[in-house]
Amino acid sequence: MRLSFPLVAGAVVIGVISGNVIFGPPLQKYWAEKQQQEAAKDGQSGPTQ
């Protein structure tokens, strides 16, 4: 079976959209927490020079 370009492009679009719907909110929450931890760590260490 030979895959046509429109079929592959449609599958990619569907995959990206469904991936964002499924994994988007947990990833945003993870990165927000990660940034808060980094900011807290940077704030605690203070200037090193």
C-alpha positions in Angstrom: 0.0 0.0 0.0 1.4 3.4 -1.0 0.7 6.3 1.3 -0.3 9.6 -0.4 0.9 12.9 0.8 -2.5 14.3 1.8 -3.2 11.1 3.9 0.1 11.5 5.7 -0.3 15.2 6.2 -3.8 14.7 7.6 -2.6 12.0 10.0 0.2 14.3 11.2 -2.3 17.2 11.8 -4.7 14.9 13.7 -1.8 13.5 15.8 -0.4 17.0 16.7 -3.9 18.3 17.7 -4.8 15.2 19.7 -1.4 15.3 21.4 -1.8 18.9 22.4 -5.3 18.1 23.8 -4.1 15.1 25.7 -0.7 16.2 26.9 -0.9 20.0 26.8 -2.3 20.8 30.2 -0.1 18.4 32.2 3.0 19.6 30.4 2.1 23.3 31.0 1.6 22.5 34.7 5.0 20.6 34.8 6.9 23.4 33.2 5.3 26.1 35.4 6.3 24.1 38.5 9.8 23.6 37.1 10.2 27.3 36.4 9.0 28.1 40.0 11.6 25.7 41.4 14.4 27.2 39.3 13.4 30.7 40.3 13.3 29.7 44.0 16.7 28.0 43.7 18.2 31.1 42.0 16.7 33.4 44.6 18.1 31.3 47.5 21.6 31.1 46.1 21.9 34.8 45.7 24.7 36.5 43.7 27.9 34.5 43.6 30.3 37.3 42.6 
